[in-house]
Amino acid sequence: MAKKKATIIAIANQKGGTAKTTTCENLGIGLADEGKDVLLVDVDPQGSLTIALGNQMPDEMEPTLADMMERVIRDEPILPCEGVLKHPEGVDLMPGNIALSGLEASLINVMSRETILKQYLNTLKDRYDYILLDGSPSLGMLTINMLAAADSVLVPVQAQYLSAKGLEQLLGTVSKVRRQINPKLRIEGVLLTMVDQRTNYAKEIAELIRETYGKQIKIYKSEIPRSIRAAEISAAGRSIFRHDPKGKVAEAYRNLTKEVLADGNRSLKRSKEECL
C-alpha cells in the first residue's frame, strides 16, 4: 500500500445536539464515495458514532479506542489497524465506548496526557487520506486530545441563539490549544445544522453567525436542513446517502463533502508552494 499522510479533522462542539455524529458519519462516507480512504474515530464514551454505524452494543465491543490509548500509555505494541472495523459503505471505524470515561479520568496522572490520541493516530496516518474524530459534547481531556491530534476543527452549530453563543467558548479553547499544544491547529469551518428553512428565526441566526464570524473563519455555504429522515439514520446503521439518497440532507452533505475536498486541495497546493 502506498504511504499517505492523512488530514485529521476533529468534529467538535462542547454543546450537545448539534449533529456532530451525523456530520462525522456522513462527511466521512461522502469522502469515501469520492474515492478517499477514510477512518472514523469515536472519541465519545457514549459510543454515538459506533452505534450510528450499526454497532448497537458498543460497551460489549473490544478492542476499542480506549484499549489502543491504554497501549500507548503503557508503551505496548499496536498491530497495524488492530481493532479497526470495516463498514459496508466504504469507511473504517475505530469504535469507542464507556471505557473512554475511565481512561479520561486516568489521563490526569499520565505523562504527555494531551497527546495520547495523537500518538495512536500516528500509527495509522499513512493508511488514510482523511481521519475524522467524533468527540463528546464537553471540553474535557478527551476533547483536548482530539484538538492536539487534529490538523483542523469542523464545528457544527445549530441555527439557534444559544448554540451560536457556545461557539465563542469553543473558539477560545481552540486558541488555547493552538498556543500551548498544537500550533498548526486551525478552524476547518463552521457548519450550520438543523436549519429550519421555513422560519425567519433560523435564517436570522444563520445570518448573524455569518456576519459575526464570517470574516475571521470559514462558514460553509452548505447548510444542513432539519429533517426527520436524518434523525432516523442512527437507528438504521447507515448513512443518509443510503437511507434517503434523493433528500435535501443527502444533497447538503454531498455539497459539504465537495467544500471540504476543495479546501483540502487548496491547502495542499499552498503547502507545495511553500516548499518551493
Backbone as CSV, one residue per row, in Angstrom:
resi,resn,N_x,N_y,N_z,CA_x,CA_y,CA_z,C_x,C_y,C_z
1,MET,0.843,-1.194,0.000,0.000,0.000,0.000,0.886,1.255,0.000
2,ALA,0.574,2.190,-0.904,1.337,3.441,-0.957,1.078,4.250,0.309
3,LYS,2.145,4.872,0.796,2.010,5.652,2.030,1.250,6.942,1.770
4,LYS,0.366,7.289,2.688,-0.391,8.514,2.608,-0.011,9.365,3.818
5,LYS,-0.625,10.516,3.929,-0.497,11.303,5.151,-1.847,11.946,5.413
6,ALA,-2.587,11.318,6.303,-3.981,11.706,6.492,-4.128,13.133,6.993
7,THR,-5.160,13.797,6.493,-5.641,15.037,7.096,-6.573,14.648,8.229
8,ILE,-6.292,15.150,9.439,-7.094,14.788,10.612,-8.011,15.962,10.967
9,ILE,-9.325,15.699,10.921,-10.327,16.737,11.210,-11.122,16.323,12.443
10,ALA,-11.103,17.174,13.468,-11.933,16.948,14.658,-13.291,17.600,14.440
11,ILE,-14.361,16.837,14.662,-15.721,17.391,14.607,-16.084,17.712,16.061
12,ALA,-16.117,18.986,16.406,-16.198,19.325,17.834,-17.163,20.468,18.104
13,ASN,-17.857,20.345,19.212,-18.638,21.430,19.813,-18.978,20.962,21.217
14,GLN,-18.727,21.784,22.228,-18.995,21.355,23.600,-20.482,21.307,23.908
15,LYS,-21.306,21.829,22.998,-22.758,21.759,23.191,-23.289,20.499,22.517
16,GLY,-24.196,19.805,23.185,-24.809,18.613,22.602,-25.892,18.966,21.594
17,GLY,-26.289,17.990,20.800,-27.416,18.172,19.892,-27.155,19.069,18.703
18,THR,-25.903,19.122,18.248,-25.584,19.975,17.093,-25.310,19.158,15.821
19,ALA,-25.595,17.852,15.864,-25.394,16.949,14.721,-23.914,16.664,14.454
20,LYS,-23.109,16.596,15.527,-21.693,16.245,15.367,-21.534,14.847,14.771
21,THR,-22.208,13.880,15.403,-22.048,12.484,14.970,-22.604,12.284,13.562
22,THR,-23.768,12.869,13.298,-24.365,12.765,11.955,-23.421,13.358,10.912
23,THR,-22.778,14.464,11.262,-21.848,15.114,10.332,-20.597,14.272,10.125
24,CYS,-20.058,13.722,11.217,-18.864,12.881,11.098,-19.148,11.676,10.197
25,GLU,-20.270,11.015,10.447,-20.637,9.824,9.670,-20.833,10.159,8.191
26,ASN,-21.623,11.187,7.910,-21.990,11.455,6.518,-20.896,12.162,5.734
27,LEU,-20.118,13.013,6.391,-18.959,13.590,5.713,-17.942,12.497,5.413
28,GLY,-17.728,11.600,6.378,-16.771,10.502,6.170,-17.177,9.616,5.006
29,ILE,-18.446,9.231,4.966,-18.921,8.360,3.883,-18.972,9.135,2.568
30,GLY,-19.274,10.437,2.638,-19.212,11.279,1.435,-17.809,11.309,0.849
31,LEU,-16.803,11.441,1.711,-15.398,11.440,1.248,-15.022,10.075,0.666
32,ALA,-15.503,8.995,1.304,-15.232,7.646,0.788,-15.878,7.461,-0.586
33,ASP,-17.089,8.004,-0.760,-17.766,7.927,-2.067,-16.991,8.668,-3.152
34,GLU,-16.163,9.644,-2.726,-15.318,10.383,-3.680,-13.955,9.712,-3.874
35,GLY,-13.825,8.482,-3.378,-12.601,7.709,-3.627,-11.515,7.868,-2.584
36,LYS,-11.824,8.514,-1.458,-10.816,8.717,-0.413,-10.835,7.554,0.582
37,ASP,-9.662,7.239,1.125,-9.573,6.273,2.220,-9.829,7.022,3.520
38,VAL,-10.845,6.590,4.261,-11.323,7.357,5.419,-11.419,6.467,6.656
39,LEU,-10.908,6.981,7.775,-11.083,6.349,9.075,-11.900,7.278,9.960
40,LEU,-12.956,6.746,10.561,-13.751,7.486,11.540,-13.374,6.973,12.928
41,VAL,-13.124,7.891,13.855,-12.695,7.515,15.203,-13.707,8.051,16.210
42,ASP,-14.276,7.145,17.013,-15.289,7.520,18.001,-14.598,7.844,19.326
43,VAL,-14.517,9.149,19.652,-13.837,9.603,20.866,-14.874,9.993,21.933
44,ASP,-16.066,9.437,21.809,-17.172,9.753,22.725,-17.475,8.528,23.589
45,PRO,-17.389,8.631,24.929,-17.702,7.481,25.789,-19.106,6.912,25.573
46,GLN,-20.017,7.731,25.029,-21.364,7.214,24.749,-21.401,6.339,23.502
47,GLY,-20.327,6.339,22.717,-20.260,5.481,21.529,-21.264,5.851,20.461
48,SER,-21.617,7.132,20.355,-22.676,7.544,19.421,-22.349,7.194,17.971
49,LEU,-21.119,7.444,17.550,-20.722,7.148,16.170,-20.699,5.645,15.930
50,THR,-20.208,4.904,16.908,-20.154,3.440,16.810,-21.559,2.876,16.616
51,ILE,-22.516,3.411,17.381,-23.916,2.976,17.256,-24.478,3.382,15.892
52,ALA,-24.194,4.626,15.475,-24.728,5.136,14.200,-24.252,4.301,13.015
53,LEU,-23.100,3.655,13.172,-22.574,2.827,12.080,-22.957,1.357,12.234
54,GLY,-23.989,1.109,13.065,-24.596,-0.226,13.081,-24.170,-1.141,14.206
55,ASN,-23.409,-0.639,15.178,-22.963,-1.476,16.302,-23.761,-1.079,17.541
56,GLN,-24.833,-1.805,17.787,-25.812,-1.365,18.784,-25.364,-1.562,20.236
57,MET,-24.328,-2.360,20.483,-23.871,-2.637,21.852,-22.393,-2.260,21.994
58,PRO,-22.061,-0.989,21.904,-20.645,-0.602,21.905,-19.896,-0.991,23.177
59,ASP,-20.601,-1.022,24.333,-19.918,-1.312,25.598,-19.481,-2.768,25.712
60,GLU,-19.974,-3.610,24.797,-19.556,-5.018,24.807,-18.459,-5.294,23.779
61,MET,-18.044,-4.247,23.064,-17.044,-4.437,21.999,-15.626,-4.346,22.560
62,GLU,-14.730,-5.093,21.933,-13.302,-4.933,22.217,-12.500,-5.517,21.049
63,PRO,-11.304,-5.007,20.767,-10.744,-3.807,21.395,-11.399,-2.539,20.831
64,THR,-11.300,-1.465,21.610,-11.843,-0.178,21.197,-10.764,0.891,21.352
65,LEU,-11.135,2.133,21.101,-10.165,3.231,21.184,-9.513,3.301,22.567
66,ALA,-10.292,3.064,23.617,-9.721,3.112,24.969,-8.582,2.108,25.121
67,ASP,-8.758,0.901,24.554,-7.692,-0.116,24.618,-6.439,0.347,23.883
68,MET,-6.631,0.965,22.718,-5.480,1.420,21.932,-4.719,2.535,22.663
69,MET,-5.476,3.455,23.276,-4.821,4.543,24.005,-4.116,4.022,25.265
70,GLU,-4.699,2.990,25.892,-4.033,2.343,27.038,-2.700,1.739,26.609
71,ARG,-2.690,1.148,25.414,-1.434,0.552,24.906,-0.363,1.619,24.729
72,VAL,-0.788,2.788,24.217,0.162,3.896,24.048,0.731,4.301,25.405
73,ILE,-0.150,4.433,26.400,0.277,4.848,27.741,1.285,3.856,28.311
74,ARG,1.039,2.549,28.081,1.925,1.515,28.637,3.118,1.217,27.733
75,ASP,3.165,1.931,26.586,4.248,1.707,25.622,4.269,0.269,25.110
76,GLU,3.063,-0.256,24.851,2.924,-1.611,24.314,2.696,-1.537,22.804
77,PRO,3.130,-2.573,22.071,2.977,-2.524,20.610,1.517,-2.584,20.171
78,ILE,1.230,-1.899,19.049,-0.100,-1.936,18.435,0.065,-2.485,17.024
79,LEU,-0.676,-3.552,16.720,-0.598,-4.136,15.388,-1.266,-3.208,14.377
80,PRO,-0.798,-3.204,13.109,-1.403,-2.319,12.094,-2.915,-2.541,11.979
81,CYS,-3.666,-1.464,12.146,-5.126,-1.480,12.009,-5.829,-2.427,12.978
82,GLU,-5.188,-2.757,14.088,-5.801,-3.624,15.092,-7.077,-2.977,15.635
83,GLY,-8.165,-3.745,15.640,-9.429,-3.261,16.180,-10.234,-2.391,15.233
84,VAL,-9.669,-2.035,14.074,-10.384,-1.178,13.117,-11.424,-2.014,12.378
85,LEU,-12.668,-1.520,12.345,-13.777,-2.235,11.703,-14.048,-1.672,10.312
86,LYS,-14.489,-2.521,9.419,-14.889,-2.110,8.061,-16.398,-1.905,8.028
87,HIS,-16.816,-0.797,7.446,-18.261,-0.545,7.287,-18.619,-0.765,5.822
88,PRO,-19.808,-1.324,5.551,-20.170,-1.620,4.156,-20.158,-0.418,3.217
89,GLU,-20.253,0.795,3.760,-20.275,1.986,2.897,-18.885,2.562,2.648
90,GLY,-17.850,1.760,2.943,-16.517,2.132,2.466,-15.635,2.893,3.431
91,VAL,-16.099,3.111,4.676,-15.240,3.763,5.672,-14.769,2.727,6.691
92,ASP,-13.671,3.035,7.377,-13.225,2.243,8.514,-13.635,2.956,9.793
93,LEU,-13.767,2.185,10.873,-14.186,2.740,12.166,-13.307,2.201,13.279
94,MET,-12.777,3.103,14.095,-12.211,2.722,15.381,-13.281,3.032,16.419
95,PRO,-13.916,1.981,16.978,-15.068,2.207,17.856,-14.669,2.801,19.209
96,GLY,-15.644,3.458,19.837,-15.468,3.989,21.188,-16.603,3.518,22.069
97,ASN,-16.368,3.468,23.376,-17.415,3.070,24.311,-17.147,3.646,25.698
98,ILE,-17.882,3.160,26.694,-17.845,3.728,28.040,-16.451,3.630,28.674
99,ALA,-15.623,2.722,28.176,-14.261,2.584,28.717,-13.465,3.886,28.561
100,LEU,-13.871,4.737,27.617,-13.182,6.027,27.445,-13.366,6.929,28.665
101,SER,-14.477,6.763,29.398,-14.690,7.574,30.604,-13.624,7.281,31.651
102,GLY,-13.374,5.987,31.881,-12.339,5.597,32.834,-10.966,6.049,32.382
103,LEU,-10.728,5.929,31.086,-9.433,6.356,30.544,-9.244,7.858,30.740
104,GLU,-10.305,8.637,30.482,-10.202,10.093,30.623,-9.821,10.473,32.052
105,ALA,-10.419,9.792,33.023,-10.102,10.079,34.433,-8.650,9.744,34.753
106,SER,-8.143,8.645,34.169,-6.774,8.226,34.482,-5.718,9.055,33.749
107,LEU,-6.125,9.777,32.699,-5.159,10.567,31.919,-4.501,11.674,32.742
108,ILE,-5.181,12.100,33.808,-4.677,13.205,34.620,-3.272,12.918,35.148
109,ASN,-2.982,11.638,35.420,-1.685,11.271,36.002,-0.684,10.773,34.969
110,VAL,-1.006,10.935,33.676,-0.162,10.368,32.615,0.755,11.441,32.035
111,MET,2.009,11.066,31.772,2.934,11.982,31.107,2.455,12.235,29.674
112,SER,2.595,13.467,29.202,2.149,13.855,27.852,0.679,13.498,27.625
113,ARG,-0.153,13.732,28.645,-1.545,13.273,28.613,-2.356,13.874,27.474
114,GLU,-1.976,15.069,27.008,-2.754,15.716,25.937,-2.514,15.079,24.574
115,THR,-1.459,14.272,24.434,-1.085,13.776,23.097,-1.187,12.259,22.951
116,ILE,-1.881,11.586,23.856,-2.002,10.120,23.767,-2.746,9.719,22.490
117,LEU,-3.858,10.406,22.188,-4.611,10.102,20.964,-3.750,10.373,19.729
118,LYS,-3.017,11.468,19.742,-2.148,11.792,18.610,-1.121,10.690,18.372
119,GLN,-0.533,10.191,19.462,0.462,9.120,19.327,-0.167,7.873,18.713
120,TYR,-1.407,7.562,19.097,-2.095,6.417,18.497,-2.368,6.656,17.006
121,LEU,-2.891,7.835,16.673,-3.225,8.118,15.270,-1.981,8.136,14.382
122,ASN,-0.829,8.442,14.958,0.419,8.415,14.188,0.718,7.023,13.645
123,THR,0.159,5.976,14.284,0.368,4.608,13.789,-0.519,4.300,12.580
124,LEU,-1.481,5.196,12.289,-2.462,4.950,11.221,-2.420,5.977,10.089
125,LYS,-1.741,7.104,10.324,-1.825,8.240,9.388,-1.413,7.896,7.961
126,ASP,-0.507,6.942,7.810,-0.013,6.645,6.458,-0.915,5.670,5.692
127,ARG,-2.084,5.362,6.250,-3.014,4.433,5.592,-4.261,5.130,5.046
128,TYR,-4.445,6.409,5.415,-5.700,7.093,5.080,-5.454,8.468,4.478
129,ASP,-6.473,8.920,3.705,-6.471,10.304,3.217,-7.065,11.238,4.266
130,TYR,-8.109,10.744,4.955,-8.786,11.553,5.978,-9.054,10.699,7.211
131,ILE,-8.811,11.289,8.386,-9.235,10.703,9.656,-10.151,11.727,10.322
132,LEU,-11.396,11.333,10.585,-12.370,12.223,11.227,-12.610,11.759,12.650
133,LEU,-12.557,12.697,13.589,-12.713,12.398,15.010,-14.045,12.944,15.515
134,ASP,-14.851,12.066,16.111,-16.143,12.496,16.662,-16.039,12.487,18.175
135,GLY,-16.166,13.669,18.798,-15.972,13.786,20.243,-17.257,13.952,21.016
136,SER,-17.112,13.948,22.329,-18.273,14.125,23.204,-18.580,15.620,23.365
137,PRO,-19.809,15.950,23.775,-20.153,17.364,23.985,-19.596,17.869,25.313
138,SER,-18.280,18.067,25.363,-17.633,18.558,26.577,-16.299,19.179,26.183
139,LEU,-15.642,19.789,27.149,-14.293,20.312,26.897,-13.303,19.629,27.843
140,GLY,-13.460,18.317,28.040,-12.591,17.546,28.923,-11.306,17.112,28.242
141,MET,-10.589,16.197,28.901,-9.276,15.767,28.424,-9.353,15.023,27.090
142,LEU,-10.451,14.306,26.826,-10.582,13.631,25.525,-10.705,14.652,24.397
143,THR,-11.464,15.721,24.636,-11.591,16.772,23.617,-10.247,17.461,23.398
144,ILE,-9.509,17.710,24.473,-8.177,18.308,24.335,-7.269,17.382,23.520
145,ASN,-7.366,16.065,23.759,-6.599,15.103,22.966,-6.967,15.174,21.485
146,MET,-8.271,15.329,21.212,-8.720,15.468,19.827,-8.096,16.690,19.159
147,LEU,-8.149,17.811,19.862,-7.638,19.064,19.293,-6.109,19.022,19.157
148,ALA,-5.449,18.306,20.062,-3.987,18.169,19.972,-3.592,17.301,18.784
149,ALA,-4.473,16.355,18.413,-4.156,15.418,17.322,-4.552,15.947,15.948
150,ALA,-5.481,16.901,15.922,-6.107,17.313,14.653,-5.292,18.367,13.910
151,ASP,-5.463,18.358,12.589,-4.960,19.456,11.759,-5.947,20.621,11.787
152,SER,-7.244,20.273,11.904,-8.268,21.318,11.863,-9.511,20.864,12.614
153,VAL,-10.394,21.825,12.873,-11.636,21.570,13.610,-12.819,22.012,12.759
154,LEU,-13.765,21.103,12.573,-15.029,21.445,11.919,-16.079,21.565,13.028
155,VAL,-16.756,22.700,13.076,-17.682,22.988,14.182,-19.124,23.009,13.669
156,PRO,-19.905,21.961,13.989,-21.335,22.022,13.658,-22.048,22.904,14.684
157,VAL,-22.863,23.829,14.204,-23.588,24.748,15.087,-25.058,24.761,14.673
158,GLN,-25.923,24.466,15.634,-27.353,24.526,15.352,-27.760,25.987,15.168
159,ALA,-28.659,26.221,14.248,-29.082,27.599,13.955,-30.043,28.093,15.030
160,GLN,-29.499,28.209,16.260,-30.248,28.741,17.400,-29.332,29.667,18.183
161,TYR,-29.913,30.591,18.919,-29.125,31.625,19.596,-28.112,31.044,20.581
162,LEU,-28.547,30.109,21.456,-27.646,29.572,22.476,-26.504,28.777,21.852
163,SER,-26.780,28.075,20.768,-25.715,27.346,20.067,-24.690,28.324,19.514
164,ALA,-25.179,29.429,18.983,-24.268,30.436,18.431,-23.386,31.026,19.536
165,LYS,-23.973,31.225,20.745,-23.194,31.740,21.866,-22.104,30.749,22.278
166,GLY,-22.435,29.451,22.247,-21.475,28.413,22.631,-20.273,28.338,21.714
167,LEU,-20.428,28.805,20.494,-19.330,28.809,19.523,-18.139,29.602,20.053
168,GLU,-18.425,30.703,20.738,-17.365,31.565,21.275,-16.455,30.796,22.238
169,GLN,-17.074,29.978,23.090,-16.308,29.205,24.072,-15.388,28.194,23.379
170,LEU,-15.914,27.510,22.371,-15.095,26.528,21.659,-13.933,27.203,20.934
171,LEU,-14.191,28.344,20.309,-13.118,29.065,19.605,-12.025,29.483,20.584
172,GLY,-12.424,29.830,21.811,-11.445,30.166,22.843,-10.585,28.968,23.206
173,THR,-11.206,27.789,23.300,-10.454,26.562,23.604,-9.488,26.230,22.478
174,VAL,-9.945,26.374,21.246,-9.077,26.105,20.084,-7.855,27.025,20.115
175,SER,-8.072,28.302,20.423,-6.952,29.254,20.502,-5.955,28.847,21.578
176,LYS,-6.475,28.392,22.707,-5.606,27.980,23.814,-4.777,26.751,23.432
177,VAL,-5.430,25.766,22.809,-4.709,24.557,22.375,-3.661,24.928,21.333
178,ARG,-4.000,25.861,20.434,-3.047,26.287,19.409,-1.809,26.926,20.049
179,ARG,-2.034,27.756,21.057,-0.912,28.433,21.731,-0.044,27.465,22.529
180,GLN,-0.671,26.495,23.193,0.053,25.698,24.183,0.463,24.308,23.719
181,ILE,-0.281,23.718,22.768,-0.042,22.305,22.439,0.157,22.051,20.949
182,ASN,-0.715,22.635,20.110,-0.744,22.280,18.680,-0.780,23.549,17.825
183,PRO,0.382,24.142,17.550,0.412,25.428,16.839,-0.148,25.377,15.420
184,LYS,-0.270,24.180,14.840,-0.773,24.064,13.461,-2.295,23.949,13.403
185,LEU,-2.954,23.853,14.548,-4.410,23.672,14.571,-5.122,24.893,13.984
186,ARG,-6.098,24.630,13.115,-6.860,25.732,12.520,-8.340,25.345,12.495
187,ILE,-9.177,26.320,12.287,-10.614,26.057,12.129,-10.856,25.660,10.676
188,GLU,-11.331,24.443,10.472,-11.688,23.969,9.130,-12.882,24.769,8.615
189,GLY,-13.879,24.930,9.503,-15.058,25.702,9.118,-16.184,25.496,10.116
190,VAL,-17.163,26.383,10.053,-18.370,26.282,10.882,-19.509,25.824,9.975
191,LEU,-20.205,24.768,10.418,-21.293,24.197,9.627,-22.616,24.434,10.342
192,LEU,-23.519,25.130,9.675,-24.852,25.358,10.246,-25.703,24.109,10.039
193,THR,-26.253,23.585,11.151,-27.013,22.340,11.100,-28.431,22.552,11.617
194,MET,-29.282,21.570,11.297,-30.687,21.577,11.743,-31.364,22.902,11.418
195,VAL,-31.081,23.408,10.242,-31.638,24.692,9.820,-33.067,24.477,9.327
196,ASP,-34.009,25.091,10.005,-35.402,25.026,9.572,-35.623,26.165,8.581
197,GLN,-35.531,25.834,7.311,-35.536,26.863,6.276,-36.908,27.510,6.072
198,ARG,-37.904,27.016,6.817,-39.245,27.617,6.697,-39.413,28.799,7.636
199,THR,-38.481,28.965,8.605,-38.679,30.017,9.609,-37.697,31.170,9.418
200,ASN,-38.184,32.373,9.668,-37.318,33.556,9.611,-36.273,33.530,10.718
201,TYR,-36.640,32.932,11.884,-35.732,32.884,13.035,-34.427,32.172,12.657
202,ALA,-34.556,30.996,12.034,-33.363,30.227,11.650,-32.525,31.021,10.646
203,LYS,-33.196,31.686,9.721,-32.466,32.494,8.722,-31.721,33.646,9.397
204,GLU,-32.362,34.258,10.389,-31.737,35.384,11.097,-30.503,34.934,11.880
205,ILE,-30.607,33.760,12.563,-29.462,33.242,13.322,-28.320,32.881,12.379
206,ALA,-28.664,32.245,11.250,-27.642,31.888,10.263,-26.929,33.139,9.761
207,GLU,-27.702,34.174,9.515,-27.129,35.439,9.034,-26.259,36.091,10.110
208,LEU,-26.717,36.004,11.364,-25.953,36.564,12.488,-24.585,35.875,12.612
209,ILE,-24.585,34.540,12.503,-23.322,33.787,12.604,-22.394,34.161,11.451
210,ARG,-22.953,34.273,10.252,-22.118,34.634,9.097,-21.531,36.038,9.257
211,GLU,-22.343,36.967,9.754,-21.860,38.354,9.934,-20.819,38.453,11.048
212,THR,-21.055,37.717,12.155,-20.191,37.815,13.329,-18.836,37.151,13.103
213,TYR,-18.856,35.986,12.464,-17.620,35.188,12.376,-17.064,35.054,10.962
214,GLY,-17.871,35.398,9.970,-17.500,35.116,8.581,-16.197,35.736,8.105
215,LYS,-15.797,36.857,8.707,-14.540,37.488,8.283,-13.326,36.810,8.898
216,GLN,-13.510,36.157,10.068,-12.393,35.506,10.751,-12.220,34.061,10.305
217,ILE,-13.328,33.337,10.158,-13.260,31.906,9.860,-14.254,31.548,8.763
218,LYS,-14.022,30.394,8.170,-14.890,29.947,7.081,-16.228,29.477,7.638
219,ILE,-17.303,29.984,7.075,-18.639,29.452,7.340,-19.053,28.733,6.057
220,TYR,-19.298,27.443,6.143,-19.618,26.680,4.924,-20.874,27.218,4.245
221,LYS,-20.833,27.239,2.931,-22.032,27.616,2.172,-23.131,26.573,2.387
222,SER,-22.721,25.318,2.491,-23.692,24.248,2.721,-24.311,24.405,4.102
223,GLU,-25.623,24.286,4.173,-26.341,24.268,5.446,-27.137,22.972,5.507
224,ILE,-27.114,22.312,6.674,-27.801,21.029,6.811,-29.223,21.288,7.312
225,PRO,-30.228,20.962,6.501,-31.602,21.260,6.922,-32.097,20.314,8.018
226,ARG,-33.037,20.797,8.806,-33.698,19.931,9.792,-34.528,18.893,9.037
227,SER,-34.449,17.626,9.479,-35.152,16.578,8.741,-35.408,15.367,9.630
228,ILE,-36.631,14.850,9.559,-36.964,13.622,10.298,-36.183,12.453,9.719
229,ARG,-35.985,12.431,8.411,-35.250,11.330,7.772,-33.818,11.275,8.279
230,ALA,-33.219,12.445,8.524,-31.846,12.480,9.040,-31.794,11.922,10.453
231,ALA,-32.836,12.182,11.252,-32.869,11.688,12.634,-33.001,10.168,12.683
232,GLU,-33.485,9.564,11.602,-33.704,8.111,11.596,-32.428,7.314,11.364
233,ILE,-31.385,7.945,10.820,-30.263,7.134,10.318,-29.443,6.482,11.415
234,SER,-29.383,7.078,12.632,-28.580,6.461,13.685,-29.148,5.096,14.078
235,ALA,-30.469,4.939,13.949,-31.086,3.643,14.241,-30.915,2.678,13.076
236,ALA,-30.725,3.223,11.880,-30.642,2.381,10.685,-29.249,1.796,10.453
237,GLY,-28.207,2.411,11.069,-26.843,1.912,10.879,-26.268,2.194,9.512
238,ARG,-26.812,3.212,8.843,-26.302,3.560,7.514,-26.398,5.070,7.321
239,SER,-25.734,5.545,6.287,-25.660,6.993,6.051,-26.951,7.517,5.433
240,ILE,-27.052,8.838,5.414,-28.192,9.489,4.764,-28.181,9.222,3.262
241,PHE,-26.996,8.949,2.698,-26.894,8.687,1.250,-27.583,7.375,0.878
242,ARG,-27.620,6.425,1.805,-28.306,5.149,1.540,-29.743,5.194,2.051
243,HIS,-29.972,5.956,3.118,-31.293,5.976,3.745,-32.278,6.853,2.966
244,ASP,-31.819,7.980,2.481,-32.690,8.923,1.762,-31.850,9.657,0.713
245,PRO,-31.371,8.912,-0.306,-30.363,9.455,-1.225,-30.793,10.685,-2.012
246,LYS,-32.086,10.856,-2.231,-32.553,11.990,-3.038,-33.059,13.153,-2.187
247,GLY,-32.936,13.018,-0.865,-33.452,14.050,0.031,-32.522,15.249,0.145
248,LYS,-33.020,16.296,0.807,-32.262,17.551,0.939,-31.033,17.393,1.826
249,VAL,-31.113,16.526,2.842,-29.972,16.357,3.751,-28.818,15.671,3.025
250,ALA,-29.138,14.639,2.226,-28.091,13.961,1.451,-27.421,14.946,0.492
251,GLU,-28.226,15.773,-0.152,-27.682,16.787,-1.066,-26.766,17.762,-0.315
252,ALA,-27.193,18.172,0.887,-26.397,19.115,1.677,-25.062,18.501,2.080
253,TYR,-25.060,17.226,2.482,-23.795,16.583,2.873,-22.898,16.314,1.664
254,ARG,-23.490,16.086,0.508,-22.658,15.977,-0.724,-21.969,17.310,-1.001
255,ASN,-22.716,18.393,-0.856,-22.127,19.721,-1.080,-21.042,20.026,-0.057
256,LEU,-21.269,19.649,1.207,-20.247,19.848,2.235,-18.988,19.061,1.885
257,THR,-19.162,17.825,1.445,-18.013,16.988,1.056,-17.183,17.681,-0.021
258,LYS,-17.864,18.255,-1.001,-17.145,18.962,-2.079,-16.384,20.164,-1.539
259,GLU,-16.997,20.890,-0.593,-16.325,22.051,0.007,-15.071,21.623,0.780
260,VAL,-15.186,20.545,1.548,-14.047,20.058,2.337,-12.923,19.593,1.412
261,LEU,-13.278,18.896,0.345,-12.259,18.440,-0.618,-11.578,19.620,-1.309
262,ALA,-12.364,20.629,-1.685,-11.788,21.811,-2.349,-10.829,22.535,-1.410
263,ASP,-11.214,22.655,-0.126,-10.334,23.293,0.864,-9.053,22.487,1.037
264,GLY,-9.197,21.152,1.049,-8.021,20.283,1.176,-7.069,20.444,0.013
265,ASN,-7.622,20.549,-1.186,-6.773,20.737,-2.378,-6.048,22.076,-2.340
266,ARG,-6.746,23.117,-1.859,-6.108,24.436,-1.739,-4.974,24.410,-0.719
267,SER,-5.203,23.728,0.411,-4.171,23.633,1.451,-2.951,22.884,0.933
268,LEU,-3.206,21.811,0.180,-2.110,21.022,-0.393,-1.291,21.851,-1.374
269,LYS,-1.986,22.630,-2.190,-1.312,23.485,-3.159,-0.441,24.525,-2.443
270,ARG,-1.001,25.135,-1.365,-0.236,26.111,-0.588,1.004,25.495,0.022
271,SER,0.864,24.278,0.560,1.999,23.601,1.203,3.100,23.336,0.196
272,LYS,2.710,22.933,-1.034,3.715,22.652,-2.073,4.423,23.939,-2.470
273,GLU,3.664,25.036,-2.574,4.272,26.318,-2.958,5.243,26.804,-1.897
274,GLU,4.904,26.567,-0.620,5.784,26.984,0.480,7.084,26.199,0.491
275,CYS,7.023,24.946,-0.024,8.222,24.103,-0.044,9.157,24.455,-1.201
276,LEU,8.641,25.179,-2.215,9.479,25.524,-3.374,10.479,26.628,-3.046
